[in-house]
């Protein structure tokens, strides 16, 4: 995937990408900036949901975890993961919360799906704590944003599809 802007560019302008700590964004430009008398080529990535603009050096994009959107096969595997059995370790919540947070921030769609699956509560189950709910919603939102862009559907429709997959598990 060469880019007209630079020699080592892996991503193109207008391409949707996933940045681990922020989720789905769009490359809006490739710029050359001068930092400490050195020229540095950067991807300008916009995350509309967070109203955030990130500049990622093109040479560091891969090592930062920035990646193209998941393939439809990976999306299918992630949705299949939602239908699996929740695997909840019997460790302290603080340790599990850290592990869930790390999975969400890994940017890996399957890992994010595991968090959604493990923290999902059916109607007949006890309520989640505030922190469980926060992690669940964060993972669900991250997953839905990628699904929406990959399948070219609205975010709300993507959330609905994921919720249906989770509901089928309980049935």
Phi and psi restraints in degrees (value plus and minus 20) as a CYANA .aco file:
   2 UNK   PHI     -97.9   -57.9
   2 UNK   PSI     134.7   174.7
   3 UNK   PHI    -142.4  -102.4
   3 UNK   PSI     123.6   163.6
   4 UNK   PHI     -83.9   -43.9
   4 UNK   PSI     -39.8     0.2
   5 UNK   PHI    -102.3   -62.3
   5 UNK   PSI     -47.7    -7.7
   6 UNK   PHI    -173.0  -133.0
   6 UNK   PSI     153.7   193.7
   7 UNK   PHI    -100.5   -60.5
   7 UNK   PSI     -64.1   -24.1
   8 UNK   PHI    -123.8   -83.8
   8 UNK   PSI       1.2    41.2
   9 UNK   PHI     -92.4   -52.4
   9 UNK   PSI     111.1   151.1
  10 UNK   PHI    -118.9   -78.9
  10 UNK   PSI     -43.0    -3.0
  11 UNK   PHI    -136.2   -96.2
  11 UNK   PSI     129.8   169.8
  12 UNK   PHI    -125.2   -85.2
  12 UNK   PSI     136.1   176.1
  13 UNK   PHI     -81.1   -41.1
  13 UNK   PSI     118.7   158.7
  14 UNK   PHI      59.3    99.3
  14 UNK   PSI     -19.9    20.1
  15 UNK   PHI    -101.4   -61.4
  15 UNK   PSI     117.5   157.5
  16 UNK   PHI    -101.1   -61.1
  16 UNK   PSI     118.9   158.9
  17 UNK   PHI    -153.3  -113.3
  17 UNK   PSI     152.0   192.0
  18 UNK   PHI    -140.6  -100.6
  18 UNK   PSI     105.7   145.7
  19 UNK   PHI    -130.3   -90.3
  19 UNK   PSI     103.8   143.8
  20 UNK   PHI     -66.1   -26.1
  20 UNK   PSI     -68.9   -28.9
  21 UNK   PHI     -99.9   -59.9
  21 UNK   PSI     -32.7     7.3
  22 UNK   PHI    -145.3  -105.3
  22 UNK   PSI     -31.1     8.9
  23 UNK   PHI      67.6   107.6
  23 UNK   PSI    -165.3  -125.3
  24 UNK   PHI     -98.9   -58.9
  24 UNK   PSI     109.6   149.6
  25 UNK   PHI    -157.3  -117.3
  25 UNK   PSI     159.1   199.1
  26 UNK   PHI    -150.8  -110.8
  26 UNK   PSI     111.9   151.9
  27 UNK   PHI     -91.7   -51.7
  27 UNK   PSI      97.2   137.2
  28 UNK   PHI    -118.7   -78.7
  28 UNK   PSI     -40.3    -0.3
  29 UNK   PHI    -187.6  -147.6
  29 UNK   PSI     143.0   183.0
  30 UNK   PHI    -142.2  -102.2
  30 UNK   PSI      98.7   138.7
  31 UNK   PHI    -139.7   -99.7
  31 UNK   PSI     136.4   176.4
  32 UNK   PHI    -129.2   -89.2
  32 UNK   PSI     102.9   142.9
  33 UNK   PHI    -136.6   -96.6
  33 UNK   PSI     133.1   173.1
  34 UNK   PHI    -123.7   -83.7
  34 UNK   PSI     101.1   141.1
  35 UNK   PHI    -148.2  -108.2
  35 UNK   PSI     100.0   140.0
  36 UNK   PHI      30.0    70.0
  36 UNK   PSI      31.2    71.2
  37 UNK   PHI      40.8    80.8
  37 UNK   PSI      -0.8    39.2
  38 UNK   PHI    -140.5  -100.5
  38 UNK   PSI     122.5   162.5
  39 UNK   PHI    -106.6   -66.6
  39 UNK   PSI     114.3   154.3
  40 UNK   PHI    -152.1  -112.1
  40 UNK   PSI     103.8   143.8
  41 UNK   PHI    -110.0   -70.0
  41 UNK   PSI     109.5   149.5
  42 UNK   PHI    -150.5  -110.5
  42 UNK   PSI     128.6   168.6
  43 UNK   PHI    -105.2   -65.2
  43 UNK   PSI     114.7   154.7
  44 UNK   PHI    -120.4   -80.4
  44 UNK   PSI      95.1   135.1
  45 UNK   PHI    -135.3   -95.3
  45 UNK   PSI     108.5   148.5
  46 UNK   PHI    -124.9   -84.9
  46 UNK   PSI     111.0   151.0
  47 UNK   PHI    -134.3   -94.3
  47 UNK   PSI      72.3   112.3
  48 UNK   PHI     -80.5   -40.5
  48 UNK   PSI     -57.3   -17.3
  49 UNK   PHI     -82.4   -42.4
  49 UNK   PSI     -49.2    -9.2
  50 UNK   PHI    -124.1   -84.1
  50 UNK   PSI     -20.2    19.8
  51 UNK   PHI      30.8    70.8
  51 UNK   PSI      32.3    72.3
  52 UNK   PHI    -146.9  -106.9
  52 UNK   PSI     118.4   158.4
  53 UNK   PHI    -137.0   -97.0
  53 UNK   PSI     107.9   147.9
  54 UNK   PHI    -139.5   -99.5
  54 UNK   PSI     118.8   158.8
  55 UNK   PHI    -132.0   -92.0
  55 UNK   PSI      96.6   136.6
  56 UNK   PHI    -134.8   -94.8
  56 UNK   PSI     101.4   141.4
  57 UNK   PHI     -76.2   -36.2
  57 UNK   PSI     112.5   152.5
  58 UNK   PHI     -78.4   -38.4
  58 UNK   PSI     -54.8   -14.8
  59 UNK   PHI     -89.7   -49.7
  59 UNK   PSI     -41.5    -1.5
  60 UNK   PHI    -125.1   -85.1
  60 UNK   PSI     -19.7    20.3
  61 UNK   PHI     -77.3   -37.3
  61 UNK   PSI     -69.0   -29.0
  62 UNK   PHI     -85.9   -45.9
  62 UNK   PSI     -66.6   -26.6
  63 UNK   PHI     -88.4   -48.4
  63 UNK   PSI     -40.7    -0.7
  64 UNK   PHI     -99.8   -59.8
  64 UNK   PSI     -30.1     9.9
  65 UNK   PHI      76.2   116.2
  65 UNK   PSI     -20.9    19.1
  66 UNK   PHI     -82.2   -42.2
  66 UNK   PSI     113.9   153.9
  67 UNK   PHI    -165.1  -125.1
  67 UNK   PSI     145.4   185.4
  68 UNK   PHI     -90.8   -50.8
  68 UNK   PSI     146.3   186.3
  69 UNK   PHI     -80.8   -40.8
  69 UNK   PSI     134.7   174.7
  70 UNK   PHI     -85.6   -45.6
  70 UNK   PSI     129.5   169.5
  71 UNK   PHI     -92.2   -52.2
  71 UNK   PSI     145.1   185.1
  72 UNK   PHI     -83.5   -43.5
  72 UNK   PSI     -49.1    -9.1
  73 UNK   PHI     -85.6   -45.6
  73 UNK   PSI     -65.8   -25.8
  74 UNK   PHI     -83.6   -43.6
  74 UNK   PSI     -60.2   -20.2
  75 UNK   PHI     -81.0   -41.0
  75 UNK   PSI     -63.7   -23.7
  76 UNK   PHI     -80.8   -40.8
  76 UNK   PSI     -62.9   -22.9
  77 UNK   PHI     -83.3   -43.3
  77 UNK   PSI     -59.4   -19.4
  78 UNK   PHI     -85.3   -45.3
  78 UNK   PSI     -61.6   -21.6
  79 UNK   PHI     -86.4   -46.4
  79 UNK   PSI     -57.0   -17.0
  80 UNK   PHI     -82.8   -42.8
  80 UNK   PSI     -58.4   -18.4
  81 UNK   PHI     -78.3   -38.3
  81 UNK   PSI     -56.9   -16.9
  82 UNK   PHI     -81.1   -41.1
  82 UNK   PSI     -51.8   -11.8
  83 UNK   PHI     -99.0   -59.0
  83 UNK   PSI     -28.2    11.8
  84 UNK   PHI     -95.0   -55.0
  84 UNK   PSI     157.4   197.4
  85 UNK   PHI    -100.5   -60.5
  85 UNK   PSI     116.2   156.2
  86 UNK   PHI     -82.4   -42.4
  86 UNK   PSI     115.4   155.4
  87 UNK   PHI    -134.4   -94.4
  87 UNK   PSI      80.4   120.4
  88 UNK   PHI    -131.2   -91.2
  88 UNK   PSI      97.1   137.1
  89 UNK   PHI     -92.0   -52.0
  89 UNK   PSI     131.8   171.8
  90 UNK   PHI    -112.2   -72.2
  90 UNK   PSI      24.3    64.3
  91 UNK   PHI    -122.3   -82.3
  91 UNK   PSI     153.1   193.1
  92 UNK   PHI     -81.1   -41.1
  92 UNK   PSI     126.6   166.6
  93 UNK   PHI     -77.0   -37.0
  93 UNK   PSI     -60.2   -20.2
  94 UNK   PHI     -80.2   -40.2
  94 UNK   PSI     -58.4   -18.4
  95 UNK   PHI     -90.6   -50.6
  95 UNK   PSI     -63.7   -23.7
  96 UNK   PHI     -83.0   -43.0
  96 UNK   PSI     -60.7   -20.7
  97 UNK   PHI     -80.0   -40.0
  97 UNK   PSI     -61.9   -21.9
  98 UNK   PHI     -82.1   -42.1
  98 UNK   PSI     -61.8   -21.8
  99 UNK   PHI     -85.4   -45.4
  99 UNK   PSI     -62.4   -22.4
 100 UNK   PHI     -82.9   -42.9
 100 UNK   PSI     -63.8   -23.8
 101 UNK   PHI     -80.4   -40.4
 101 UNK   PSI     -63.0   -23.0
 102 UNK   PHI     -83.4   -43.4
 102 UNK   PSI     -60.1   -20.1
 103 UNK   PHI     -84.7   -44.7
 103 UNK   PSI     -62.8   -22.8
 104 UNK   PHI     -82.3   -42.3
 104 UNK   PSI     -65.2   -25.2
 105 UNK   PHI     -99.0   -59.0
 105 UNK   PSI     -24.0    16.0
 106 UNK   PHI     -92.4   -52.4
 106 UNK   PSI     -43.4    -3.4
 107 UNK   PHI      60.1   100.1
 107 UNK   PSI     -22.4    17.6
 108 UNK   PHI    -101.5   -61.5
 108 UNK   PSI      99.3   139.3
 109 UNK   PHI     -80.3   -40.3
 109 UNK   PSI     -58.1   -18.1
 110 UNK   PHI     -86.0   -46.0
 110 UNK   PSI     -62.8   -22.8
 111 UNK   PHI     -82.3   -42.3
 111 UNK   PSI     -60.4   -20.4
 112 UNK   PHI     -84.9   -44.9
 112 UNK   PSI     -60.5   -20.5
 113 UNK   PHI     -81.7   -41.7
 113 UNK   PSI     -56.7   -16.7
 114 UNK   PHI     -82.7   -42.7
 114 UNK   PSI     -60.1   -20.1
 115 UNK   PHI     -84.1   -44.1
 115 UNK   PSI     -65.8   -25.8
 116 UNK   PHI     -79.2   -39.2
 116 UNK   PSI     -67.2   -27.2
 117 UNK   PHI     -80.6   -40.6
 117 UNK   PSI     -67.4   -27.4
 118 UNK   PHI     -89.7   -49.7
 118 UNK   PSI     -50.1   -10.1
 119 UNK   PHI    -118.7   -78.7
 119 UNK   PSI     -24.8    15.2
 120 UNK   PHI     -86.9   -46.9
 120 UNK   PSI     117.4   157.4
 121 UNK   PHI    -139.4   -99.4
 121 UNK   PSI     108.8   148.8
 122 UNK   PHI     -96.7   -56.7
 122 UNK   PSI     147.6   187.6
 123 UNK   PHI     -76.0   -36.0
 123 UNK   PSI     -55.9   -15.9
 124 UNK   PHI    -108.6   -68.6
 124 UNK   PSI     -14.6    25.4
 125 UNK   PHI    -119.1   -79.1
 125 UNK   PSI     139.3   179.3
 126 UNK   PHI     -83.1   -43.1
 126 UNK   PSI     133.5   173.5
 127 UNK   PHI     -84.8   -44.8
 127 UNK   PSI     136.6   176.6
 128 UNK   PHI    -104.3   -64.3
 128 UNK   PSI     137.8   177.8
 129 UNK   PHI     -93.5   -53.5
 129 UNK   PSI     148.0   188.0
 130 UNK   PHI     -78.2   -38.2
 130 UNK   PSI     -65.8   -25.8
 131 UNK   PHI     -89.0   -49.0
 131 UNK   PSI     -55.1   -15.1
 132 UNK   PHI     -82.5   -42.5
 132 UNK   PSI     -65.1   -25.1
 133 UNK   PHI     -82.0   -42.0
 133 UNK   PSI     -61.8   -21.8
 134 UNK   PHI     -80.7   -40.7
 134 UNK   PSI     -67.0   -27.0
 135 UNK   PHI     -85.3   -45.3
 135 UNK   PSI     -61.7   -21.7
 136 UNK   PHI     -80.5   -40.5
 136 UNK   PSI     -68.9   -28.9
 137 UNK   PHI     -85.8   -45.8
 137 UNK   PSI     -57.2   -17.2
 138 UNK   PHI     -83.3   -43.3
 138 UNK   PSI     -65.8   -25.8
 139 UNK   PHI     -86.9   -46.9
 139 UNK   PSI     -63.4   -23.4
 140 UNK   PHI     -81.7   -41.7
 140 UNK   PSI     -64.0   -24.0
 141 UNK   PHI     -83.8   -43.8
 141 UNK   PSI     -64.2   -24.2
 142 UNK   PHI     -80.7   -40.7
 142 UNK   PSI     -63.9   -23.9
 143 UNK   PHI     -87.1   -47.1
 143 UNK   PSI     -63.5   -23.5
 144 UNK   PHI     -84.3   -44.3
 144 UNK   PSI     -57.8   -17.8
 145 UNK   PHI     -82.5   -42.5
 145 UNK   PSI     -62.3   -22.3
 146 UNK   PHI     -90.0   -50.0
 146 UNK   PSI     -62.9   -22.9
 147 UNK   PHI     -78.8   -38.8
 147 UNK   PSI     -63.2   -23.2
 148 UNK   PHI     -80.6   -40.6
 148 UNK   PSI     -63.7   -23.7
 149 UNK   PHI     -92.5   -52.5
 149 UNK   PSI     -63.3   -23.3
 150 UNK   PHI     -81.0   -41.0
 150 UNK   PSI     -62.9   -22.9
 151 UNK   PHI    -117.4   -77.4
 151 UNK   PSI     -16.6    23.4
 152 UNK   PHI      35.5    75.5
 152 UNK   PSI      30.4    70.4
 153 UNK   PHI    -146.2  -106.2
 153 UNK   PSI     148.5   188.5
 154 UNK   PHI     -90.8   -50.8
 154 UNK   PSI     133.9   173.9
 155 UNK   PHI     -77.5   -37.5
 155 UNK   PSI     -63.3   -23.3
 156 UNK   PHI     -83.4   -43.4
 156 UNK   PSI     -56.7   -16.7
 157 UNK   PHI     -87.1   -47.1
 157 UNK   PSI     -58.5   -18.5
 158 UNK   PHI     -84.7   -44.7
 158 UNK   PSI     -63.2   -23.2
 159 UNK   PHI     -80.5   -40.5
 159 UNK   PSI     -62.4   -22.4
 160 UNK   PHI     -81.4   -41.4
 160 UNK   PSI     -63.8   -23.8
 161 UNK   PHI     -81.8   -41.8
 161 UNK   PSI     -62.9   -22.9
 162 UNK   PHI     -86.1   -46.1
 162 UNK   PSI     -61.2   -21.2
 163 UNK   PHI     -82.7   -42.7
 163 UNK   PSI     -58.8   -18.8
 164 UNK   PHI     -84.3   -44.3
 164 UNK   PSI     -61.9   -21.9
 165 UNK   PHI     -80.6   -40.6
 165 UNK   PSI     -60.6   -20.6
 166 UNK   PHI     -89.1   -49.1
 166 UNK   PSI     -57.9   -17.9
 167 UNK   PHI     -87.0   -47.0
 167 UNK   PSI     -56.4   -16.4
 168 UNK   PHI     -83.3   -43.3
 168 UNK   PSI     -53.0   -13.0
 169 UNK   PHI     -81.6   -41.6
 169 UNK   PSI     -61.0   -21.0
 170 UNK   PHI     -92.8   -52.8
 170 UNK   PSI     -46.6    -6.6
